[in-house]
């Protein structure tokens, strides 16, 4: 079993540095090792109640999700009370999330706020898209710098999702015509063919997470080191 880095831990919570390419939760659609397997094997979780079907038990305390191909900070709780406390923070949008993304093309604006509803793509049900009947979604973007690799133009961005829709960052950036580099769903086949020789992963990293720590009720920010491939 893989041994994942613990970025922060106390009596109530811990934060894992999730690598790209690893699935967070078990599912019948895959049989590979997950972060959830690691948690159950290595972390001291509160014992489940008899016939317990709570989210805490079914998700082994993992509070939120990161896509398989995204790396970075992943927050989990050691007991039901802390799990519910943290989930409420996500629901109330008091958790601050910061991502780093490398996208195709040159983004000209230094700051962008995207307010565009997200829902299932009516033509491709396994995808999400900006659709009028979708759920409210807001993403803030700050440009870090332009990047050129073998005459191809890219842009490195700081991205803050203010809501928590499925694939939100990926969908909003694709809607701007600047999809995340090597995104297997929202990049074009032509884009993937070109950049697969530069990068072996999707270029999206969950850098920092700020939450109210259940142990002392104080704000806590935990950040994951930037993977080497983002040092451009």
N, C-alpha and C positions, 0 to 999 in steps of 0.2 A: 504494500500500500504506500502511496506517495505520502510524504511528510510536508505539509504546507506551513509556511511561515505565519506565526502569530504576531501581529503588529501591536496588539494591546490586549491586556486581560486583567480583570479584577474578579471579585466574588460574584458579580452579577452578569457580566457580559465578556465577550472577546471579539476581536476583529481579525479576520483571516486575510492574508494577501493571496487572492485567487489568481492563479496563472491563466493565461489564455488557453483555450482548447479543452478546459475541464468543465463538465456539467455540474451545476449546483445541487439540484435535487434529483432523487431517483424517479424513474418513470418507466412504464411498460414499453415505451418506444425505444429504449436503449438499455444495454446491459453493461456499459463501461463504468469504471469506478467514478464516484461522485464526491463532492465536498461533504455531502451528507454522510456517506460511508466513513469518511475520515473523522467527522465530528462524533459519531456514535462510538467509534473505536478509541478515540483519544481524549475527548473532553468530558469533564465531570458534570453530566446533566442530571437534573432532578428526575427521579424515577417516575415513569408514567403511572397514572391512576388506572384502576381496573376498568377495562372496556373504554379506555380513553381514546376519543376520536378528535381531540382538539388540534388546532393548527400547530401548537407548540410540539405536540408529540409527532404528528404526521410529517412535520418539517424539521424535526430534531433541533428546534430552537432557532433555526436560520430565519432571520426577520424579513429579509427582502431577497430579490433575485438579481443576478447579473447574467447576461447572455453568455452562452458557452464560449464565444470567441472574444469576449471582453475580459480584461484583466483588472485587478485592483481590489479596493477595500470592500469587504463583505462582513456585515454585522450580524452577530448571533447572541442569543441569550441562554443562560444556564438554567433558568427556571421559568415557570409559567407567568409569575407576576411581572418579572422584568420583560419577558417576551411581549406580553399584552401592553405594557407601558411603552415599549419601543414601537410596536405596531401602531399604537394610537398617535405617536409622533409623526409617523409616515402618513397616516390618514389625514392628520391635521396640517400637513405640509410644513412642519416646523423643523424637519431634518434638512440640512443643506448638503447638496451633492455637487462635487466639482469633477469634471472629466477633462481629459486631454484627447483631442482627436486630430488626426491628419486626414485631410480631405483632398479630393481631386480638384484641380483648377486653382486659380488665384481669386481669393475672396478680397474684394476691394474695400469694403466697409470695416472700420475698426471695431464697431459695436453693432450688434443686430439683436433685436428681440422678435422672436417668431411666436405669433399667437395663431394657431391653426389646429382645428379639431382633428383627432386621430381615431380611425376605426378600421374595421376589416376592409381590405381591398375587394371591391365587389367582383373583380375579374380574376383575382388570384387569392383565394380564401386563406392561404397559409401566410400571406403578406398583410401588412398594415399600410395605411396610406392616409393622406390628408383628405378627408371627406366631410361634406357639409353636415351629415348626421352623426359625425363622430363625437368623441368626448373632448371636452375643453382641455387644451394642452398649451403650455408656454415654455419656451426655451430661450435662455440668454446666451449670447455668443460674444466672445472677445478674441480678436485676432492677436496671435503671438508673433508670427512672422511668416514670410513667404519662404518656400522651399523649392529648390530646383534640383532634380536628379536626372542626369543625362538628357537635358533640355526639356524634360517634362515638368510642368508647374503644379505645385501642391501648396496647401496652406496649413499651418499648425495653429490649432484653436484651443482656447479654454471654453468649455461648454457647461452651463448650469441648467439642468431641467428643474423647473419650478413646480411641475406636476410629475406624476409617475406613470405615464401610459406605456404600454408594451411597445418596445422598439422606438420610444419617443425620439431620442437623439438621432438615431439612424434615419427615421422617417422624415423628420424636420430638415436634416441636412440634405437628404435626397431631394426633398421638395424645393430646396434652394438651388438645385442642380450641382451640388457639391457633396456627393455621397462620401461616406467614410471609405478610406482606401482599403481595398480587399474585403469589403462587405460582401459576403456570399449571396445575400438576398437583394440588396438595394443598389449594388454596383452593376454596371453593364458587363456583358461577357467580354467585350473589347477591352474595357478598363481592367478587368481581372487578368486577362491574358498578358497585358503589359506589366502590371505591377507585381504579379506573382513572382517575378524574377528578382524584385527588390525586397519584398517582405513575405514572410511565411505565416502571417496572421492578420486578422482584422485590426486596424490601427485605432482602437478605442480603449482608453484606460481610465478606470474609476480612480482618480487621484486622491481625493479627500472626502471625508464624511464628518459632518458636525451634528451631534445629537446631545440630548440631555441624559447624562449618565445616571442610571437608576441607583447606583451605589451611593452617590453623594448629591444627586439632583443638580449637578453643575454641568454647564456646557463642556463638551469634550470634542476635540477635533483630532481625527486619526488620518494619517496620509500614508499611501503606499509609494515606495520608491518608483521613479519612472523607469520602465524597462529600457534596456540599452538601445533598442530599435527606435525609440523616440528621441534619442540624442542626435538631432539632425542639424 
